Amino acid sequence: MKASAIATAAWSAFIAAVVTFMLLPLALVIVFSFNAAALTSFPLTGFTLDWYARLFANDSFWPALTDSLIIAAAVAILSVMVGVLAAMGLSKLKGSAAMLLLDILAIPMMLPALIIGIALLSFFVRVLSLPLGLPTVILGQLVVIVPFVVAILYARLSNFDWSLVESARDLGASPLTAFATITLPIIRPSVVGAALIALALSLDDFIITFFTIGDTEARSWTLRHGQTALDAAESIHRDLPRCFLRCEISRWCDLLE
């Protein structure tokens, strides 16, 4: 009994330490946002709301916030819709086939965001000839966020008792009715959690958004020296192999010396 109590206390202390380690930086950001000095360092020089006043007085902030919320809401809704259907299909496959498809879906999660952003920009502009804007941002973010949602929902549906749905169908329920009354209520916590994660990932994304947003009134972002995202992508595509070759030559020269 004593050993069990010690183990429980140790695990509680460990979990508290991990939570503190993860949340402390966020708490510090909030604290420093009220600091009168521009530098984020202790000791604090005073309490002020000037930084928030300047933010809210910035004319470009509100259109950017509106666009970000529209994109995040659309990505969350669409990723959950696609994720639920994909996870339901994967959960009915054999374990090896499902894991293979999950591994393929996970590829965008493992690729650098810069590579995905350049590829999406080239695909939208050069192949599809689509005008860049909010729709292309939504499509681009779905490429990366949908695999997260599928993985979360598959973890819940992999052990789902499908006999409940079959019983509802035997009693005359349509597929949609069985889904709405049986499947969805059971997996609702996972769906809500996946939607919140998709929302957070969308709001946190910058690189893919930068390369697929185009020039809008809300966010007409440009790189240094006035480069647009397409110019930057072409520059990276042209200069990256050359820089890599120079680094390799330099490394081999250092080894020979």
Secondary structure as GFF3:
##gff-version 3
##sequence-region A 1 257
A	DSSP	alpha_helix	2	32	.	.	.	ID=ss1
A	DSSP	alpha_helix	50	57	.	.	.	ID=ss2
A	DSSP	alpha_helix	61	91	.	.	.	ID=ss3
A	DSSP	alpha_helix	95	105	.	.	.	ID=ss4
A	DSSP	alpha_helix	107	110	.	.	.	ID=ss5
A	DSSP	alpha_helix	113	122	.	.	.	ID=ss6
A	DSSP	pi_helix	123	127	.	.	.	ID=ss7
A	DSSP	alpha_helix	134	157	.	.	.	ID=ss8
A	DSSP	alpha_helix	163	170	.	.	.	ID=ss9
A	DSSP	alpha_helix	175	178	.	.	.	ID=ss10
A	DSSP	pi_helix	179	183	.	.	.	ID=ss11
A	DSSP	alpha_helix	184	204	.	.	.	ID=ss12
A	DSSP	alpha_helix	207	212	.	.	.	ID=ss13
A	DSSP	three_ten_helix	224	226	.	.	.	ID=ss14
A	DSSP	alpha_helix	229	256	.	.	.	ID=ss15
###
